[in-house]
Amino acid sequence: MWDRLWIDVHLSVAARGDGRPGGDDFGIIRDGALAVQDGRIAWVGAAADLPGPARDLAASVIRCGGRWMTPGLVDPHTHLVYAGDRSAEFAERLQGVSYQDIARRGGGIAATMRATRAASDDELLQATLRRARRLVANGVTTLEIKSGYGLTLHDEMRLLRVARRVGDALPLRIHATFLGAHALPPEHAGRRDDYVRLLCADMIPAVAEAGLADSVDAFCEGIAFTPGEVERVFAAASRHGLPVRLHADQLSDLSGSALAARWGALSADHLEYADEAGIAAMARAGTVAILLPGAFYFTRETRPPPVELLRRHGVRIGLATDCNPGTSPVLTPTGIMNMACTLFRLTPGEALAGHTHVAAAALGLGDRVGRLAVGFAADMALWDIDGPHELSYWIGGQRPAARIFAGVPDAPPTRSQADSV
């Protein structure tokens, strides 16, 4: 007997899109059913094909009232652990000050670094939980969280421990990413090589030995780290068995996409300035393209990522909120899906795939998360919608009617929890 069985439900088991209007395929099963055993999907298909009466098949039968069920959403790129506020920088950018100019004078990442270093572990955890609860309420079941606002071994490990604690406190699968190569800390001004050496010789080995990170990321950009420096970081990650990911070609073309592919990166993220050679290399390497329309929108960029080239070369396209205090204060994945369709011309099928199984692949979880398929984690979301295309429709996003994690429906939030989200 199964633990739970959902019936009277329409299923979108695995969305995909081929980039053509009307070419979406959401993997729809109308009047479907889905069963769970021990936290994994045990059966999925048309209700008419169930092997017997529903009441005889499961300890608990849940009628969904004709709602739609999708995989739980996956957010594969966030900077969720931080302290401080950078809303004043937003006002400056509206007056014409560039992101790069703010960073060069000690704002941007450096400003968040100072506030984060000054915060206690508990302050960081509580602030991160507030943000993570918003993502949970918006249907996220798998969440990537980066470090990168500590930039010392002690502080980076603090941030990664906080990320792990989020997974202990909330029903979420957490992928923790070490992003020590996010910015040059002020104490290493004029000593770039010393900091890169510290990253490679001390920080990555310590993080790997402590089991605090599932991958290593770097910011390859003129205001951050050069391709050569990133190569050294990736080599150190490889020596310690950690897969890599890359902030690539966001503000300029430094061939970051090709660099990511050369190291077999799980993903290359942003990609506004990626060229065709880099995209072709990503296709050969199987590197996922993670697009971040929240940052594109918030910083008022004008050059979108080359979506047509990604499609032409068969590179899988994922999406993420990129939630961070400076360039993407976003906690609504379905809002990101709307932005991706509106700003980058993705189809609704591509957008849903981008926040489910493609996003899971960008975290190395594509064989266990992000699809409604037998053997996959029973992480799902129920939606009051007319069809899965509607998830990309509402400006500002749409929340699910219910969320299921490891086969267990979330309890309704208490008043205090509801207020916090």
Number of C-alpha atoms within 10 A of each C-alpha: 12 17 18 23 25 20 21 19 24 27 28 22 20 21 27 23 22 16 18 9 11 11 14 17 16 22 17 19 18 16 17 23 26 26 28 26 19 14 19 21 24 21 18 21 21 18 21 11 10 16 9 10 10 19 11 12 17 18 12 16 17 17 13 18 11 19 20 26 31 28 32 29 32 35 32 29 27 21 21 29 29 26 23 16 12 18 12 9 19 17 11 13 16 11 9 8 13 15 19 13 13 17 16 12 10 13 18 20 21 22 19 23 23 19 15 22 21 15 15 11 15 10 14 22 25 14 15 21 23 15 18 23 21 19 26 24 20 25 31 31 29 27 27 26 29 28 30 29 29 29 26 18 16 11 20 23 23 20 29 25 19 25 28 18 15 23 18 12 10 14 19 22 20 21 23 26 29 29 28 31 25 24 23 20 21 13 10 12 10 10 12 14 11 12 21 21 15 16 23 21 13 13 23 26 17 16 20 18 11 11 12 22 25 19 24 27 28 27 25 31 22 14 16 16 19 15 20 11 18 23 18 15 24 26 16 21 22 16 11 15 13 21 21 25 28 26 22 30 26 24 19 15 18 19 21 29 32 25 23 30 25 16 17 18 25 25 32 28 29 26 29 22 20 25 19 17 12 21 29 20 20 29 20 15 18 19 27 30 29 28 27 26 28 28 21 23 17 15 17 12 13 10 13 18 23 16 18 13 15 20 16 14 15 17 21 23 25 28 31 31 28 30 25 21 22 21 21 20 18 22 28 24 31 28 24 27 34 25 25 26 19 15 16 18 17 25 25 29 26 29 29 32 29 34 29 30 28 31 33 27 24 30 28 17 15 16 13 18 29 32 29 29 20 17 17 20 25 30 32 26 24 23 24 19 16 11 16 23 16 16 25 27 18 13 14 17 19 20 22 22 16 19 28 21 22 20 21 17 13 13 9 10 12 9 8 8 12 12 9 13 16
